[in-house]
Amino acid sequence: MNRGTLPSALAVAVGLLSVNGAVKAQQAVSLAASRAPQPADASTVQDPAPQAAPSPLDQLNKHLPRWLQFSGEYRARPEGFTGGGLKLGNNDAYFLNRIRMNVNLQPREWLKVVVQAQDARAWGKNQSPAAPPYEDVMDLRLGYLEVGDTEKRTLAIRLGRQELNFGEQRLVGSADWLNTARSFDAVRATLHRPGYRLDAFAASVVIQRNRQFDQSTAGNNLYGLYGTLERLIPSANLQPYLFWRRAPHMLTESKTYGQLDFATAGLRWVGTLPAHFDYATEMALQAGSLGSDTIRAWAGHWLAAYTLARARAKPRIVTEFNHASGDRNPTDKRRGTFDQLYPTNHDKYGLTDQVGWKNLNHVRSRLELRPTSKWLAAFSYQSFWLADTHDGFYNAAGVLVARAVNGSAGRYLGQEVDVQTVYTFSYRASAGSGFGYLLPGTFLKKTTPGHPYSYPYAFFSYSF
């Protein structure tokens, strides 16, 4: 798309919002991800909404055996940005389009097969041809066999291509905001009892290749144990976990290649307090090696919130701090940069999704409003600093963007202001829009072109 057309294209995008609505609950949940204790695999919960009219697939399903059912989802998101790479004039506007078709075969209550085909496309994007995470034309996103039931039965086994979503998904998640999203080739066992749950899995992330069959890479593995304890502490949920990542042929600090082998042990604790207060915290330690390098890193998330329950629109005031360690010396064979693994990063460290949970100190204040039971709006302000001035700035994908090894560029990364809203029409359809504006600070002005970055979007989603 011609860059000069950005303002008009975004005007069209906003216009689309007036007649469409959009997002799976994953997006709505990002506005209030730590509001209350969640089960280990929580991802899609919306406020109660009026019954929607039956879809054509509903009518088809009535004429099919109960063990064979079809469903689907359509999502559209016009969006764009100015200042890509923090460069003046690097602008884009485009339309993301995603269709999912699901087949559920369940010949027995304890046995089912789930298949999901996904077609994700990007229209009008400057990048040509478009590539993941914007475009991945018609591929198999999910395809698994499940014996048992992960929610209703004591024991369940799931084998095949699937989503892995744990806790708030700061370390392992499906990243559903991305147009192509994420899945894993995995085997997963779930032990479930009232008040307790344990998930154990062995997985390899699926590498997306546009117009080629997506597949995982041998040797690039993630193993994990994720527990949920709902009754140990009143009005609270404890989630201890252990992840183990291995990957071959990774670059060490001495510029040779070696085996990546490290563990992440952590605990997530969320809950509510009297007088309409709630809180969330998560802390993780990492230890292991990459070839001859040793790995020692850590990260933390702390949140406190208060809801004015009797006030109109039920304002919720949130204060949040996030930290991830950095590496002081890139040649001493001691790696201190926290590895964020496979997160769902959308709106965790700013709505613009320009910042990752690596070498970071992040402060956020947020106000959430519910004018009606269907309408959620949020306004937030945040500031970013490097945890270690000798390490660099990493984006939401965990990629190093800029670094001043001698620490001379300072610590302050910048600040961001975000506005977003979601309206739920029914359990099938929702709509929303948002705008994020990132203003670079001292470090980014010295190590990059330093131009502000803006990200407007609107979205529409309908499940059928």
VEXTIGU-579711 format. One record per residue (C-alpha): x, y, z. Coordinates in steps of 0.02 Angstrom, whole numbers, padded with zeros to 5 digits, always signed. Layout:
<rs>
XYZ...
</rs>
This chain:
<rs>
+00000+00000+00000+00063+00175-00040+00126+00251+00121+00043+00416+00081-00126+00332+00096-00105+00291+00281-00225+00424+00349-00364+00380+00227-00338+00193+00253-00351+00212+00439-00508+00315+00419-00583+00170+00322-00526+00052+00460-00616+00153+00591-00768+00162+00479-00772-00026+00471-00790-00031+00658-00963+00049+00648-01033-00102+00557-00923-00243+00622-00868-00315+00785-00717-00417+00834-00619-00529+00940-00614-00693+01023-00616-00679+01212-00427-00691+01214-00421-00508+01159-00553-00449+01281-00467-00542+01422-00304-00447+01388-00386-00290+01460-00412-00376+01628-00298-00526+01626-00258-00526+01812-00430-00477+01878-00466-00644+01962-00391-00816+01988-00390-00918+01828-00370-01103+01793-00206-01156+01714-00281-01166+01540-00399-01018+01549-00412-00918+01389-00587-00877+01327-00716-00810+01450-00834-00667+01408-00971-00579+01502-01144-00657+01483-01226-00595+01324-01394-00617+01237-01424-00775+01139-01369-00753+00959-01468-00811+00808-01421-00985+00747-01285-00989+00615-01292-01093+00455-01175-01219+00535-01294-01235+00682-01429-01285+00560-01311-01409+00477-01259-01484+00645-01442-01521+00687-01448-01641+00540-01283-01726+00580-01245-01861+00709-01204-01787+00879-01028-01859+00867-00991-01753+00712-01002-01563+00730-00936-01414+00632-00896-01238+00689-00791-01090+00636-00731-00914+00667-00704-00762+00558-00593-00620+00617-00546-00459+00528-00430-00324+00591-00387-00166+00496-00232-00091+00575-00075+00007+00535+00074+00096+00609+00183+00249+00590+00366+00251+00638+00402+00066+00609+00576+00027+00676+00564+00200+00757+00602+00274+00586+00521+00429+00513+00414+00388+00359+00410+00199+00390+00220+00183+00390+00097+00050+00338-00090+00014+00337-00167-00155+00296-00311-00274+00327-00288-00438+00421-00413-00573+00378-00427-00742+00466-00546-00889+00445-00546-01046+00551-00647-01203+00515-00664-01333+00653-00716-01515+00648-00756-01605+00812-00778-01794+00807-00830-01869+00973-00891-02049+00957-00880-02072+01147-00892-01952+01293-00710-01991+01335-00641-01992+01157-00633-01851+01031-00535-01787+00881-00520-01601+00847-00459-01527+00682-00441-01342+00642-00393-01272+00473-00340-01089+00469-00323-00967+00326-00237-00804+00378-00204-00666+00253-00140-00487+00250-00211-00372+00116-00127-00209+00068+00029-00233+00172+00192-00155+00112+00281-00321+00142+00259-00424-00016+00236-00567-00009+00170-00559+00168+00235-00686+00292+00196-00748+00468+00137-00681+00587+00033-00582+00461-00004-00715+00331-00007-00905+00324-00123-00965+00187-00231-01118+00227-00141-01233+00345-00173-01356+00485-00169-01260+00648-00244-01393+00763-00262-01580+00746-00264-01688+00901-00337-01842+00983-00399-01827+01161-00434-01975+01275-00528-01920+01429-00579-01738+01460-00459-01604+01523-00598-01517+01620-00721-01653+01674-00621-01812+01701-00482-01856+01823-00357-01900+01687-00343-01849+01506-00213-01869+01368-00204-01754+01218-00091-01800+01073-00057-01697+00916-00055-01516+00858-00133-01408+00995-00130-01246+01091-00033-01230+01254-00098-01090+01366-00041-01077+01546-00083-00945+01674-00079-00770+01602+00025-00838+01458+00176-00730+01497+00289-00879+01460+00186-01006+01362+00033-00960+01259-00050-00968+01089-00027-00781+01050-00201-00773+00973-00189-00586+00938-00064-00626+00801-00153-00658+00637-00073-00829+00620-00069-00869+00808+00039-01010+00879+00020-01197+00905+00129-01342+00962+00154-01523+00911+00137-01600+01083+00082-01737+01199-00004-01674+01356-00070-01765+01509-00191-01682+01630-00229-01741+01806-00383-01649+01869-00470-01653+02037-00584-01524+02119-00470-01383+02174-00313-01460+02100-00240-01485+01928-00074-01540+01853-00027-01529+01669+00128-01618+01603+00182-01598+01422+00319-01623+01294+00307-01506+01144+00391-01427+00996+00330-01260+00930+00258-01262+00754+00362-01156+00634+00249-01062+00514+00293-01051+00330+00174-00958+00215+00109-01068+00073+00205-01218+00142+00149-01347+00269+00187-01286+00446+00289-01407+00549+00396-01416+00704+00586-01434+00705+00669-01590+00774+00767-01555+00933+00684-01388+00970+00585-01447+01121+00492-01380+01271+00443-01489+01419+00339-01434+01566+00241-01462+01725+00106-01336+01770+00005-01350+01930-00150-01261+01994-00198-01254+02179-00365-01169+02206-00399-01212+02389-00232-01193+02475-00259-01007+02513-00433-00932+02529-00488-00825+02380-00324-00860+02293-00250-00970+02158-00072-01035+02162+00009-01098+02002+00183-01172+02022+00271-01225+01862+00430-01294+01787+00477-01275+01602+00629-01354+01521+00687-01295+01351+00813-01378+01235+00869-01324+01062+01019-01372+00953+01144-01264+00860+01124-01101+00955+01254-00962+00953+01357-00940+01112+01442-00782+01175+01608-00845+01103+01523-00855+00930+01525-01044+00922+01371-01156+00916+01309-01263+01058+01158-01347+01137+01032-01237+01229+00977-01325+01389+00895-01229+01531+00749-01236+01654+00624-01104+01709+00547-01128+01882+00413-01009+01939+00255-00971+02035+00101-00870+01988-00011-00811+02130-00174-00717+02099-00319-00678+02213-00445-00559+02286-00448-00465+02452-00588-00384+02553-00651-00211+02504-00638-00246+02316-00449-00261+02305-00363-00392+02196-00183-00437+02160-00070-00542+02051+00113-00589+02056+00224-00704+01955+00409-00739+01978+00523-00855+01879+00704-00910+01892+00807-00981+01748+00964-01088+01757+01057-01196+01633+01180-01180+01490+01206-01138+01308+01361-01232+01253+01500-01170+01368+01395-01022+01428+01303-01029+01594+01126-00959+01610+01065-00869+01766+00915-00754+01745+00751-00705+01827+00592-00605+01801+00443-00545+01901+00269-00472+01881+00176-00381+02020+00001-00305+02009-00120-00225+02132-00294-00160+02089-00446-00082+02169-00624-00081+02100-00750+00054+02146-00892-00072+02143-01030+00051+02188-00980+00185+02064-01053+00199+01892-00952+00103+01762-00864+00010+01905-00692+00092+01882-00545-00023+01915-00378+00061+01954-00224-00044+01920-00041-00021+01963+00085-00143+01889+00273-00172+01885+00368-00296+01776+00552-00341+01783+00663-00455+01677+00850-00469+01705+00981-00422+01578+01160-00472+01535+01299-00360+01597+01437-00427+01485+01408-00510+01315+01578-00598+01314+01601-00669+01491+01508-00833+01454+01377-00790+01585+01206-00756+01510+01093-00650+01620+00957-00603+01495+00790-00679+01540+00713-00789+01404+00526-00758+01384+00501-00928+01298+00338-00932+01195+00228-00795+01268+00064-00712+01224+00137-00537+01235-00006-00432+01168-00040-00287+01287+00071-00360+01423+00202-00222+01403+00105-00093+01304-00029-00101+01171+00095-00063+01030+00179-00233+01062+00352-00160+01038+00427-00217+01204+00471-00392+01264+00498-00465+01439+00688-00460+01427+00810-00339+01512+00661-00233+01563+00590-00127+01702+00410-00080+01661+00285+00023+01762+00103+00036+01709-00050+00125+01778-00218+00079+01703-00399+00130+01722-00534+00007+01667-00716+00055+01647-00874-00048+01616-01011+00074+01563-01122-00078+01532-01102-00265+01559-01056-00282+01375-00937-00136+01358-00759-00129+01425-00641+00019+01402-00463+00043+01464-00338+00186+01472-00157+00159+01521+00008+00249+01541+00175+00161+01556+00361+00193+01563+00506+00078+01516+00687+00064+01572+00828-00058+01538+00863-00174+01684+01049-00169+01639+01122-00027+01534+01254-00145+01460+01120-00256+01384+00998-00202+01249+00818-00169+01205+00717-00322+01149+00553-00317+01053+00395-00418+01087+00465-00564+00986+00619-00568+01098+00734-00503+00960+00875-00382+01005+00838-00211+00928+00978-00103+00996+01122-00114+01119+01259-00003+01190+01384-00127+01264+01476+00009+01362+01314+00069+01443+01337+00245+01376+01162+00263+01300+01075+00272+01468+00933+00171+01541+00771+00260+01495+00679+00177+01348+00526+00288+01341+00342+00300+01381+00178+00243+01304-00005+00295+01311-00142+00170+01263-00330+00178+01237-00437+00027+01195-00616-00033+01201-00712-00196+01174-00900-00217+01151-00979-00390+01162-01139-00404+01059-01170-00587+01098-01071-00742+01136-01037-00751+00948-00985-00573+00906-00883-00432+00982-00804-00272+00921-00671-00151+00974-00533-00030+00932-00375+00039+01007-00231+00160+00989-00056+00150+01062+00078+00285+01054+00259+00250+01103+00373+00399+01133+00559+00350+01135+00670+00400+01280+00856+00431+01298+00918+00255+01256+00812+00234+01099+00852+00409+01038+01038+00369+01049+01034+00193+00976+00893+00204+00846+00820+00341+00735+00711+00380+00886+00548+00424+00798+00384+00395+00894+00283+00241+00850+00093+00236+00839-00023+00087+00818-00210+00109+00780-00326-00039+00749-00506-00097+00743-00567-00276+00747-00714-00387+00706-00748-00569+00753-00892-00687+00729-00903-00868+00785-01018-00983+00689
</rs>
